[in-house]
Amino acid sequence: MRYFQWVCALGVVCWALLVPVPAVAELQSVVVYPDRASITRVISLEFEPGPGQIEIEDLPAGILRDSLRISAGPNQGLQLGSFEFSTRRGIDRVNPQARRLSEQIQQLKDDQAAVDDRMRARDMQLAVLNSLSNQSDRDGSLSIEQLEQALRVVGDSADQILSERRQLDQQKRELSSRIQRLERELADLGQQQRDTTGLTIQYAANTSGDAELQLDYIVMQASWRPTYEWRLDTDTRQLEMIQSAIIRQNTGEDWSDVSLSVSLAQPSTGGRLPELRTWWIGVAEPPTSKASRAMEQAEMAADFSAVQVTGSGVNPAGQFAAELAGTEYTREYTINGRSSVAANNQEQRFRLAQQVMQVDLSARAVPKQQPRAWLYVEGEFSGEAPMPPGQLTLFQDNRIVGQRFFEGIRPGASLAASFGVDQLIEIDVQLIEEQRASAGVIRRSTEELLKHQIRIHNRHTQPLLLTVLDRMPVSTDERIQVELTRDTTRPDQRDVDDQPGVLAWSMELDADQQETLIVGYSVSYPEDIQGLSGW
């Protein structure tokens, strides 16, 4: 023990004289949050008695330095000391390699120019042979034997020259291919001129041995967002819910062959509970100018923002299943197997969960908005974890029927969603009456009336439950009275989903059954009211 204390004390002086030993911090696991990621690296360390230093050069430049945590495995003979960050300029690292590639490319281009010269020389030789062959016996002075010999010499020479030219042409193609490959490597180096963060870790040991150091840190410029596929089978009345994660990152380090997880936690909301301020009310002041009102609104907005918690936006990335783990308070999905995500800011998709639930099928229509019906599903979501909001694609009997934003759901909640248009339910809407009249003798009033007829035809070969939705006006002034007309088909429900004025008619339509609804509203108000807004 005394020896170990002496080593540590001496190490304070010796650490400054030590040459850091390069170490490789292998990427082991990544946990992605909606606006950041947590990285875990592992260093395998062999150490001797006394002080020492190790150096890692390739940590990302965007590392949140305050988030770094270094821990060692259970080893009684190793004590971690201080650590120090440094910035490594990418251009300093890339320049020597870029210079070497440029020199290789230039040498190949020189070789290519020499090949071009030899090819031109062969072309000149062919031109001379062609000229000799054309002038070989214009005056008829050569005998047949001499002419045959001349043609044989010309032919042999031409054959040799053409063979050499073909070889030169092949050499030129090979040189061009090598030049293109090296130019691509040089261009890639231009993209690799990223700065990195260096880390020097000091330690002391009273014995030799080996240990594993674990580095945990946070990086920004990484995100994930959920996306969903809902696939409805109308024959079995089953809804398959597929949840995936789209991951993208531009952190400066590729995540290659790592254990990859996505967390449902929201670190961007912060760890501080909003504070409430006193809510003062009093007698309203006289109307002020536009400038004064604008200033008051700005002050109110500032007061509100002081207690409002806002999250960071996420820039809108193999299919593997994922395992759900964590506690009641923090849940995360871990992708099975090893995964890779390049630092190129490209989206990559990973499957998280898949669930099949039994649902009730019906149809819903809002005829005055659109004269058609939508298939509607309802059921209870019994998943293990909440589904956060995300983009949703709807499939009905293996056919895409729409896309929309899904607001999310928690286990045990009721799920209700509209799917595609039901082409076998025909709806026709007609305005059958519109009136405006005055009534009363002493206290005169104005009455207005609107009445529609809605015809529905179920062309399915089986019964179907249909809900028709409409709305009646809701008065904001006690002088304005709104009523349904006497011949209106009585609605089965009013103020649907706590929306004042929303009405619902539910009906079980047999195969090929037709139904007619009458929906009318009358509005009356004193004659001194000049008109109605929203009517």
C-alpha positions as CSV (number, residue, x, y, z in Angstrom):
1,M,0.0,0.0,0.0
2,R,2.8,2.4,0.9
3,Y,4.5,1.5,-2.5
4,F,1.2,2.4,-4.3
5,Q,0.9,5.7,-2.5
6,W,4.5,6.5,-3.4
7,V,3.8,5.7,-7.0
8,C,0.8,7.9,-7.1
9,A,2.7,10.8,-5.5
10,L,5.6,10.4,-7.8
11,G,3.2,10.2,-10.7
12,V,2.2,13.8,-10.3
13,V,5.7,14.7,-11.5
14,C,6.2,11.8,-13.9
15,W,2.9,12.2,-15.8
16,A,4.2,15.4,-17.3
17,L,7.3,13.5,-18.6
18,L,5.4,10.5,-20.0
19,V,4.8,9.9,-23.7
20,P,1.1,9.1,-24.1
21,V,0.5,5.6,-25.5
22,P,-2.1,5.6,-28.4
23,A,-5.2,3.5,-27.6
24,V,-8.2,2.4,-29.6
25,A,-11.6,3.1,-28.0
26,E,-13.9,0.7,-29.7
27,L,-17.5,1.8,-30.2
28,Q,-19.7,-0.7,-28.3
29,S,-23.2,0.7,-28.0
30,V,-25.3,3.7,-28.9
31,V,-28.6,4.9,-27.3
32,V,-30.4,7.4,-29.6
33,Y,-32.8,10.0,-28.1
34,P,-35.1,12.3,-30.1
35,D,-32.4,15.0,-30.3
36,R,-29.1,13.5,-29.2
37,A,-27.3,10.2,-28.6
38,S,-25.4,8.5,-25.8
39,I,-22.2,6.7,-26.9
40,T,-20.3,4.0,-25.1
41,R,-16.7,3.0,-26.0
42,V,-14.4,0.5,-24.5
43,I,-10.6,0.6,-24.2
44,S,-8.6,-2.6,-23.6
45,L,-5.6,-1.5,-21.5
46,E,-2.4,-3.4,-20.5
47,F,-0.5,-1.6,-17.8
48,E,2.8,-1.9,-15.9
49,P,3.5,-0.6,-12.4
50,G,3.9,3.1,-12.1
51,P,2.2,6.1,-13.8
52,G,1.0,6.0,-17.4
53,Q,-0.9,7.9,-20.0
54,I,-3.1,6.7,-22.9
55,E,-4.4,8.8,-25.7
56,I,-7.5,8.5,-27.9
57,E,-7.5,10.7,-31.1
58,D,-10.8,10.0,-32.8
59,L,-13.6,11.2,-30.5
60,P,-16.1,13.4,-32.3
61,A,-15.6,17.1,-32.3
62,G,-19.2,17.7,-31.2
63,I,-18.8,15.6,-28.0
64,L,-20.4,17.3,-24.9
65,R,-17.2,17.4,-22.9
66,D,-19.0,17.8,-19.6
67,S,-20.9,14.6,-20.2
68,L,-17.8,12.3,-20.4
69,R,-17.7,9.6,-17.8
70,I,-14.7,7.2,-17.5
71,S,-15.0,4.0,-15.5
72,A,-12.7,1.0,-15.0
73,G,-13.6,-2.6,-14.4
74,P,-13.0,-4.2,-11.0
75,N,-9.2,-4.0,-10.7
76,Q,-7.6,-3.1,-7.3
77,G,-4.3,-2.3,-8.9
78,L,-5.3,0.6,-11.2
79,Q,-6.2,4.2,-10.2
80,L,-7.5,6.7,-12.8
81,G,-6.1,10.2,-12.7
82,S,-7.1,13.3,-14.6
83,F,-8.0,13.5,-18.2
84,E,-7.5,16.3,-20.8
85,F,-9.3,17.1,-24.1
86,S,-7.6,18.5,-27.2
87,T,-8.8,19.5,-30.6
88,R,-7.3,17.6,-33.6
89,R,-7.6,19.5,-36.9
90,G,-8.8,17.3,-39.7
91,I,-6.8,19.1,-42.4
92,D,-3.6,18.3,-40.6
93,R,-4.5,14.6,-40.6
94,V,-5.6,14.5,-44.2
95,N,-3.0,16.6,-45.9
96,P,-0.1,14.0,-46.0
97,Q,-2.4,11.4,-47.5
98,A,-3.9,13.8,-50.0
99,R,-0.4,14.8,-51.1
100,R,0.5,11.2,-51.6
101,L,-2.6,10.5,-53.7
102,S,-1.9,13.7,-55.8
103,E,1.6,12.5,-56.5
104,Q,0.3,9.0,-57.5
105,I,-2.3,10.6,-59.8
106,Q,0.3,12.8,-61.5
107,Q,2.6,9.9,-62.1
108,L,-0.2,7.9,-63.7
109,K,-1.1,10.8,-65.9
110,D,2.5,11.1,-67.0
111,D,2.5,7.4,-67.8
112,Q,-0.8,7.9,-69.7
113,A,0.8,10.7,-71.8
114,A,3.8,8.4,-72.6
115,V,1.3,5.8,-73.8
116,D,-0.4,8.4,-76.0
117,D,2.9,9.3,-77.6
118,R,3.7,5.6,-78.4
119,M,0.2,5.2,-79.9
120,R,0.7,8.3,-82.1
121,A,4.1,6.8,-83.2
122,R,2.3,3.5,-84.2
123,D,-0.3,5.6,-86.1
124,M,2.5,7.3,-88.0
125,Q,4.0,3.9,-88.9
126,L,0.7,2.6,-90.2
127,A,0.3,5.7,-92.3
128,V,3.8,5.1,-93.9
129,L,2.9,1.4,-94.6
130,N,-0.3,2.5,-96.1
131,S,1.5,4.9,-98.4
132,L,4.1,2.3,-99.4
133,S,1.4,-0.2,-100.2
134,N,-0.4,2.3,-102.5
135,Q,2.9,3.1,-104.4
136,S,4.5,-0.3,-104.4
137,D,4.1,-1.0,-108.2
138,R,2.5,1.9,-110.0
139,D,5.1,1.7,-112.8
140,G,4.9,-2.1,-113.1
141,S,8.6,-2.6,-112.7
142,L,8.3,-5.3,-109.9
143,S,8.2,-8.9,-110.8
144,I,5.4,-11.1,-109.2
145,E,7.9,-12.5,-106.7
146,Q,9.1,-9.0,-105.7
147,L,5.5,-7.8,-105.4
148,E,4.5,-10.8,-103.2
149,Q,7.6,-10.2,-101.0
150,A,6.8,-6.5,-100.6
151,L,3.2,-7.2,-99.7
152,R,4.3,-9.8,-97.2
153,V,6.7,-7.4,-95.5
154,V,4.0,-4.7,-95.4
155,G,1.5,-7.1,-94.0
156,D,3.8,-8.5,-91.3
157,S,4.8,-5.0,-90.2
158,A,1.2,-3.8,-90.1
159,D,0.2,-6.8,-88.1
160,Q,3.0,-6.2,-85.5
161,I,2.2,-2.5,-85.3
162,L,-1.6,-3.1,-84.8
163,S,-0.8,-5.6,-82.1
164,E,1.4,-3.2,-80.3
165,R,-1.3,-0.5,-80.6
166,R,-3.9,-2.8,-79.1
167,Q,-1.6,-3.4,-76.1
168,L,-1.1,0.3,-75.7
169,D,-4.8,0.9,-75.9
170,Q,-5.3,-1.6,-73.1
171,Q,-2.6,0.0,-71.0
172,K,-4.3,3.4,-71.5
173,R,-7.7,2.0,-70.2
174,E,-6.0,0.5,-67.2
175,L,-4.2,3.8,-66.4
176,S,-7.5,5.7,-66.7
177,S,-9.3,3.3,-64.4
178,R,-6.5,3.7,-61.7
179,I,-6.6,7.5,-62.1
180,Q,-10.4,7.6,-61.6
181,R,-10.1,5.4,-58.5
182,L,-7.4,7.5,-56.9
183,E,-9.4,10.7,-57.8
184,R,-12.4,9.3,-56.0
185,E,-10.2,8.5,-52.9
186,L,-8.9,12.1,-53.0
187,A,-12.4,13.5,-53.2
188,D,-13.5,11.3,-50.3
189,L,-10.6,12.8,-48.3
190,G,-12.0,16.2,-48.8
191,Q,-15.1,15.0,-47.0
192,Q,-13.1,13.5,-44.2
193,Q,-11.4,16.8,-43.2
194,R,-13.4,16.8,-40.0
195,D,-11.9,17.9,-36.7
196,T,-11.9,15.3,-34.0
197,T,-11.4,15.5,-30.2
198,G,-8.4,13.9,-28.6
199,L,-8.5,12.6,-25.0
200,T,-5.5,11.9,-22.8
201,I,-6.1,9.8,-19.6
202,Q,-3.6,9.5,-16.8
203,Y,-3.5,6.5,-14.5
204,A,-1.3,4.9,-11.9
205,A,-0.8,1.2,-11.1
206,N,1.0,-0.7,-8.3
207,T,1.2,-3.9,-10.3
208,S,1.0,-5.1,-13.9
209,G,-2.2,-6.3,-15.4
210,D,-5.0,-5.5,-17.8
211,A,-8.3,-3.7,-17.5
212,E,-11.1,-2.4,-19.6
213,L,-11.9,1.4,-19.5
214,Q,-15.4,2.4,-20.5
215,L,-16.1,5.9,-21.9
216,D,-19.6,7.2,-21.9
217,Y,-20.5,10.6,-23.5
218,I,-23.3,12.5,-25.2
219,V,-23.2,13.9,-28.8
220,M,-25.7,16.1,-30.5
221,Q,-26.7,16.0,-34.3
222,A,-28.3,12.6,-33.8
223,S,-32.0,11.9,-33.6
224,W,-34.7,9.4,-34.1
225,R,-38.4,9.6,-34.8
226,P,-41.1,7.0,-34.9
227,T,-43.0,6.0,-38.0
228,Y,-45.9,3.5,-38.2
229,E,-47.7,1.2,-40.6
230,W,-51.2,0.0,-39.8
231,R,-52.3,-2.9,-41.9
232,L,-56.0,-3.7,-41.6
233,D,-57.4,-7.1,-42.7
234,T,-61.2,-6.5,-43.2
235,D,-61.9,-10.3,-43.4
236,T,-60.4,-11.2,-40.1
237,R,-60.9,-7.7,-38.6
238,Q,-57.4,-7.7,-37.4
239,L,-55.1,-4.6,-37.3
240,E,-51.4,-5.2,-37.5
241,M,-49.4,-2.3,-36.0
242,I,-45.8,-2.0,-37.1
243,Q,-43.6,0.6,-35.3
244,S,-40.3,1.6,-36.8
245,A,-37.5,4.1,-35.9
246,I,-36.0,6.4,-38.4
247,I,-32.5,7.2,-37.2
248,R,-30.1,9.8,-38.7
249,Q,-26.9,11.2,-37.4
250,N,-24.1,13.5,-38.4
251,T,-22.0,13.4,-35.3
252,G,-18.6,12.9,-37.1
253,E,-18.2,9.3,-36.2
254,D,-19.7,6.3,-38.0
255,W,-21.6,3.9,-35.7
256,S,-20.3,0.6,-37.1
257,D,-21.3,-2.8,-35.8
258,V,-22.8,-1.5,-32.5
259,S,-25.5,-2.4,-30.1
260,L,-28.2,0.2,-31.1
261,S,-31.1,1.4,-29.0
262,V,-33.7,4.1,-29.2
263,S,-35.0,5.7,-26.0
264,L,-38.5,6.9,-25.3
265,A,-37.1,9.4,-22.8
266,Q,-37.3,13.2,-23.7
267,P,-34.0,14.8,-22.3
268,S,-34.8,18.0,-24.2
269,T,-37.7,18.8,-21.8
270,G,-35.0,19.4,-19.1
271,G,-34.9,18.3,-15.5
272,R,-36.5,21.4,-14.0
273,L,-40.1,21.6,-13.0
274,P,-41.8,24.7,-14.3
275,E,-42.5,27.4,-11.7
276,L,-45.9,29.1,-11.3
277,R,-46.1,32.8,-10.8
278,T,-48.9,34.8,-9.1
279,W,-51.9,35.3,-11.5
280,W,-53.1,38.9,-10.9
281,I,-56.5,40.2,-12.2
282,G,-58.1,43.6,-11.9
283,V,-60.3,46.1,-13.6
284,A,-59.7,46.4,-17.3
285,E,-57.9,49.6,-18.4
286,P,-59.3,51.8,-21.1
287,P,-58.4,50.7,-24.7
288,T,-54.8,51.5,-25.6
289,S,-53.1,52.2,-28.8
290,K,-51.9,49.4,-31.1
291,A,-48.3,50.0,-30.0
292,S,-49.2,49.7,-26.4
293,R,-51.2,46.5,-26.9
294,A,-48.3,45.0,-28.9
295,M,-45.9,45.8,-26.0
296,E,-48.3,44.2,-23.5
297,Q,-48.7,41.1,-25.6
298,A,-44.9,40.8,-25.8
299,E,-44.6,41.1,-22.0
300,M,-47.3,38.4,-21.6
301,A,-45.4,36.1,-24.0
302,A,-42.2,36.7,-22.1
303,D,-43.9,35.8,-18.8
304,F,-45.4,32.7,-20.3
305,S,-42.1,31.5,-21.9
306,A,-40.5,31.7,-18.5
307,V,-42.5,28.7,-17.3
308,Q,-43.1,27.0,-20.6
309,V,-40.8,24.0,-21.4
310,T,-40.1,23.5,-25.0
311,G,-38.2,20.6,-26.7
312,S,-35.6,20.7,-29.5
313,G,-36.9,20.0,-33.0
314,V,-35.8,16.8,-34.7
315,N,-34.7,17.0,-38.4
316,P,-37.1,15.2,-40.4
317,A,-33.1,6.5,-41.3
318,G,-32.2,-4.1,-42.4
319,Q,-35.3,-4.8,-40.7
320,F,-34.5,-6.3,-37.2
321,A,-36.9,-6.8,-34.4
322,A,-36.2,-4.9,-31.2
323,E,-36.5,-5.8,-27.5
324,L,-38.3,-3.4,-25.1
325,A,-36.4,-2.9,-21.9
326,G,-36.0,-0.4,-19.0
327,T,-38.0,0.6,-16.0
328,E,-41.5,2.0,-15.5
329,Y,-40.1,5.5,-15.9
330,T,-37.6,5.0,-18.7
331,R,-38.2,2.6,-21.6
332,E,-36.1,1.9,-24.7
333,Y,-36.0,-0.4,-27.6
334,T,-32.8,-2.3,-28.4
335,I,-32.4,-3.5,-31.9
336,N,-31.5,-7.2,-32.0
337,G,-28.0,-8.0,-33.4
338,R,-25.4,-5.5,-34.4
339,S,-26.2,-2.4,-36.4
340,S,-24.4,0.3,-38.4
341,V,-25.4,4.0,-39.0
342,A,-23.1,6.1,-41.1
343,A,-22.4,9.8,-40.1
344,N,-23.9,11.1,-43.4
345,N,-27.2,12.5,-42.1
346,Q,-29.2,10.0,-44.2
347,E,-32.3,8.4,-42.7
348,Q,-32.1,4.7,-41.8
349,R,-35.1,2.6,-40.8
350,F,-35.2,0.0,-38.0
351,R,-38.2,-2.1,-37.0
352,L,-39.0,-1.8,-33.3
353,A,-42.3,-3.6,-32.6
354,Q,-45.2,-5.4,-34.2
355,Q,-48.5,-6.1,-32.7
356,V,-51.8,-7.6,-33.9
357,M,-55.0,-6.5,-32.3
358,Q,-58.7,-7.4,-32.8
359,V,-60.8,-4.4,-33.8
360,D,-64.4,-3.5,-34.4
361,L,-65.2,-2.3,-37.9
362,S,-67.8,0.3,-38.8
363,A,-68.1,3.3,-41.1
364,R,-68.3,7.0,-40.5
365,A,-69.4,9.8,-42.7
366,V,-69.5,13.6,-42.6
367,P,-71.8,14.1,-45.6
368,K,-71.9,17.9,-45.7
369,Q,-68.1,18.0,-45.8
370,Q,-67.7,15.1,-48.2
371,P,-70.5,12.8,-49.5
372,R,-68.7,9.6,-48.8
373,A,-68.0,7.2,-45.9
374,W,-64.8,6.1,-44.3
375,L,-64.1,2.7,-42.8
376,Y,-63.6,3.1,-39.1
377,V,-61.7,0.8,-36.6
378,E,-62.0,0.8,-32.8
379,G,-60.2,-1.3,-30.2
380,E,-58.1,-1.2,-27.0
381,F,-54.4,-0.8,-27.3
382,S,-52.6,-3.4,-25.1
383,G,-49.0,-2.7,-26.0
384,E,-46.2,-2.8,-23.5
385,A,-45.0,0.8,-24.0
386,P,-46.5,4.0,-25.3
387,M,-46.4,4.8,-29.0
388,P,-45.1,8.4,-29.4
389,P,-46.5,10.6,-32.1
390,G,-45.2,10.0,-35.6
391,Q,-46.1,9.7,-39.3
392,L,-48.6,6.9,-40.0
393,T,-49.2,5.1,-43.3
394,L,-52.5,3.2,-43.5
395,F,-53.0,0.0,-45.5
396,Q,-56.3,-1.7,-46.0
397,D,-56.2,-5.3,-47.4
398,N,-52.6,-4.7,-48.6
399,R,-53.5,-1.5,-50.4
400,I,-52.3,1.9,-49.2
401,V,-55.3,4.1,-48.4
402,G,-53.7,7.2,-46.8
403,Q,-51.1,8.9,-44.7
404,R,-51.6,11.1,-41.7
405,F,-50.0,12.2,-38.4
406,F,-50.6,9.8,-35.5
407,E,-50.8,11.6,-32.1
408,G,-49.6,8.7,-30.1
409,I,-51.3,6.3,-27.6
410,R,-50.6,4.7,-24.2
411,P,-51.2,1.1,-23.1
412,G,-54.8,0.5,-22.1
413,A,-56.2,3.5,-24.1
414,S,-58.9,3.2,-26.7
415,L,-57.8,3.3,-30.3
416,A,-60.0,4.8,-33.0
417,A,-59.0,5.7,-36.5
418,S,-60.5,6.1,-39.9
419,F,-59.1,4.2,-42.8
420,G,-59.8,4.4,-46.5
421,V,-63.0,5.5,-48.3
422,D,-65.7,2.8,-48.4
423,Q,-66.6,2.8,-52.1
424,L,-69.7,0.6,-51.5
425,I,-71.5,3.1,-49.3
426,E,-73.2,5.7,-51.5
427,I,-74.2,9.1,-50.0
428,D,-76.1,11.9,-51.6
429,V,-76.8,15.3,-49.9
430,Q,-79.4,17.8,-51.2
431,L,-80.4,21.2,-49.8
432,I,-84.2,20.9,-49.8
433,E,-85.3,24.1,-48.0
434,E,-83.8,27.5,-47.3
435,Q,-85.9,30.3,-45.8
436,R,-85.7,33.7,-44.2
437,A,-88.8,35.4,-42.7
438,S,-89.9,37.9,-40.1
439,A,-92.3,37.1,-37.3
440,G,-94.0,38.8,-34.4
441,V,-96.0,42.0,-34.1
442,I,-94.7,43.9,-31.1
443,R,-91.3,42.3,-30.8
444,R,-90.4,41.4,-34.3
445,S,-87.7,38.8,-35.0
446,T,-86.0,37.2,-38.0
447,E,-86.1,33.5,-38.6
448,E,-83.7,31.6,-40.9
449,L,-83.9,27.9,-41.8
450,L,-81.7,25.4,-43.6
451,K,-82.8,21.9,-44.3
452,H,-80.8,19.0,-46.0
453,Q,-81.8,15.5,-47.0
454,I,-79.1,12.8,-46.8
455,R,-79.6,9.6,-48.7
456,I,-77.5,6.6,-47.8
457,H,-77.2,3.2,-49.7
458,N,-75.3,0.3,-48.3
459,R,-74.2,-1.8,-51.4
460,H,-72.2,-4.3,-49.3
461,T,-73.3,-7.9,-49.2
462,Q,-73.3,-7.8,-45.4
463,P,-74.7,-5.6,-42.7
464,L,-72.6,-2.6,-41.6
465,L,-72.8,-0.1,-38.7
466,L,-72.7,3.5,-40.0
467,T,-72.3,6.7,-38.0
468,V,-73.3,9.9,-39.7
469,L,-71.9,13.1,-38.2
470,D,-73.2,16.6,-38.7
471,R,-73.3,19.8,-36.7
472,M,-75.9,22.4,-35.8
473,P,-75.0,26.1,-35.1
474,V,-74.1,27.0,-31.5
475,S,-75.1,30.5,-30.4
476,T,-72.6,32.7,-28.5
477,D,-75.3,35.3,-27.8
478,E,-78.4,34.6,-25.7
479,R,-80.6,36.7,-28.1
480,I,-79.9,34.1,-30.9
481,Q,-82.0,30.9,-30.5
482,V,-81.1,27.7,-32.5
483,E,-83.3,24.7,-32.7
484,L,-83.6,21.5,-34.8
485,T,-86.6,21.5,-37.1
486,R,-89.6,19.3,-36.1
487,D,-89.1,17.0,-39.1
488,T,-85.4,16.5,-38.4
489,T,-84.4,12.9,-37.8
490,R,-83.6,12.8,-34.1
491,P,-79.9,12.3,-33.5
492,D,-78.7,9.5,-31.3
493,Q,-76.0,11.6,-29.7
494,R,-75.3,15.3,-29.1
495,D,-72.1,17.1,-28.4
496,V,-70.1,14.2,-29.7
497,D,-66.6,14.0,-28.2
498,D,-67.5,17.0,-26.0
499,Q,-67.7,19.2,-29.2
500,P,-70.8,21.5,-28.7
501,G,-73.2,21.2,-31.6
502,V,-71.8,18.0,-33.1
503,L,-74.5,15.4,-33.7
504,A,-74.4,11.7,-34.5
505,W,-76.8,9.2,-36.0
506,S,-75.9,5.6,-35.7
507,M,-77.7,3.0,-37.8
508,E,-77.2,-0.7,-38.6
509,L,-77.6,-1.0,-42.4
510,D,-78.5,-4.4,-43.9
511,A,-77.0,-5.5,-47.2
512,D,-78.4,-3.2,-50.0
513,Q,-80.4,-1.2,-47.5
514,Q,-81.2,2.5,-48.1
515,E,-81.8,5.1,-45.5
516,T,-82.8,8.8,-45.6
517,L,-82.0,11.5,-42.9
518,I,-83.6,14.9,-42.7
519,V,-81.4,17.5,-40.9
520,G,-82.7,21.0,-40.5
521,Y,-81.9,24.0,-38.3
522,S,-83.9,27.1,-37.5
523,V,-82.2,30.3,-36.2
524,S,-84.2,33.2,-34.7
525,Y,-82.9,36.6,-33.5
526,P,-84.3,40.1,-32.8
527,E,-84.9,42.2,-35.8
528,D,-82.4,44.9,-34.5
529,I,-79.6,42.4,-35.1
530,Q,-78.4,43.2,-38.6
531,G,-76.9,39.8,-39.4
532,L,-75.2,36.7,-38.2
533,S,-71.6,35.8,-38.3
534,G,-70.7,32.2,-39.2
535,W,-74.2,31.4,-40.7
